[in-house]
Amino acid sequence: MTETIAGITVPDTRLVREATALVRRSADDTLFHHSRRVFLWGMLKTAALGREVDPELAYVGGLFHDLGLTAEHRTKDRRFELDGAEAAYGFLRDHGRGEEEARNVWLAIALHTTPEVPLHLAPEVAVVTLGVETDVLGLELDRITPEQRAEVVAAHPRPDFKNRILQAFYDGMAARPDTTFGTMNDDVLAHFDPDFQRKDFVTVIRTNAWPE
């Protein structure tokens, strides 16, 4: 059955149903509802910008973007964004989507914690960042009408979301702290772990093996 939330239609396709089932199995309520909201906010903002986006690709990008934080899909030695990106790429190729389409979703997820850059790439890349920045950071929330906000949150609630998403970030990255270097993710580890030692980019340059 077709589902429409705040004017955004969730595609009623096998690919979307299987993506939903996969993420529902792997993620808790906080990550699942967050991921669905990311899709909806991203689609609303993309439409407001007058950019067309493939809704199936946007859906997989939104649903899989934090999959690398989950116990089932996280690795020990790479950024959580890459875990989700790889899962989405393989899922899309297995479901008959083309190399470029799958690669754009890979980029959307891999870059969703990298400010600004995704917004200059394909709409299928930008849509995930637009959704994440809306749901987590509250950026340009005024571009979403109060009615749209209410409808999305009614469908996908945000109970204690700020604290719960921070805890999810920490739980997903605590065992691989080195992967947070060069990203905003080290802020999360520093918040929860007083013993966490950040790597410093300037120190890396000054102390590396080059003599000059």
URVENSUL-V862476 format. One record per pair of residues at least 24 apart in sequence whose ideal C-beta (glycine too) atoms are under 7 Angstrom apart, sorted by the first residue. I is the first residue (numbers start at 0). J is the second residue. D is the distance in Angstrom with one decimal. If there is no record, write none. Layout:
[[I	J	D] [I	J	D]]
This chain:
[[4	39	5.8] [4	150	5.9] [4	151	6.0] [4	154	4.9] [5	39	6.2] [5	43	6.5] [5	147	4.2] [5	150	4.3] [5	151	5.1] [7	39	5.3] [7	42	4.6] [7	43	6.3] [9	58	6.9] [10	54	5.0] [10	55	5.3] [10	58	6.4] [12	55	6.3] [14	55	5.6] [14	94	4.7] [15	55	6.1] [15	58	5.4] [18	58	6.3] [18	59	5.2] [18	62	5.2] [18	90	6.7] [19	62	6.7] [22	62	4.7] [22	63	6.8] [22	66	6.5] [25	66	6.3] [25	69	4.6] [25	71	4.6] [25	72	6.1] [26	69	5.4] [29	163	4.4] [29	164	6.4] [29	167	5.9] [30	65	5.3] [30	68	6.6] [30	69	6.9] [30	167	5.9] [32	155	4.0] [32	156	6.3] [33	65	6.9] [33	134	6.0] [33	164	6.3] [34	61	5.6] [34	62	4.9] [34	64	6.4] [34	65	6.1] [35	155	4.8] [36	134	4.9] [36	151	5.8] [36	155	5.0] [37	61	4.2] [37	64	6.3] [37	127	6.6] [37	130	3.5] [37	131	5.5] [37	134	5.5] [38	62	6.6] [38	130	6.2] [39	151	5.0] [40	129	6.8] [40	130	4.3] [40	133	3.9] [40	134	5.7] [40	143	6.7] [41	126	3.9] [41	127	6.0] [41	129	4.6] [41	130	3.1] [42	126	6.7] [43	143	5.9] [43	147	6.1] [44	129	4.3] [44	133	6.7] [44	142	6.2] [45	122	5.9] [45	126	5.0] [45	129	6.3] [47	142	6.0] [50	122	4.5] [51	122	6.5] [52	122	4.1] [52	123	5.7] [52	126	5.1] [53	123	5.8] [56	100	5.8] [56	103	6.7] [56	104	5.4] [56	123	4.5] [57	123	6.3] [57	126	4.6] [59	87	5.3] [59	90	6.6] [59	91	6.1] [59	104	5.6] [60	87	6.7] [60	104	4.8] [60	107	4.2] [60	108	6.0] [60	123	6.6] [60	126	6.4] [60	127	4.2] [61	127	6.0] [61	130	5.7] [63	87	4.0] [63	108	6.0] [64	108	4.8] [64	111	5.3] [64	127	5.4] [64	131	6.7] [67	171	6.8] [68	167	5.6] [68	168	6.8] [68	171	3.0] [73	171	5.8] [75	174	6.5] [75	175	5.7] [76	175	6.2] [77	178	5.9] [78	178	4.7] [79	171	5.3] [79	172	6.0] [80	108	5.9] [80	109	5.1] [80	111	6.3] [80	112	6.0] [81	109	5.8] [83	108	4.7] [84	108	4.0] [84	109	4.2] [112	182	5.6] [112	183	6.0] [112	184	6.5] [135	164	6.3]]
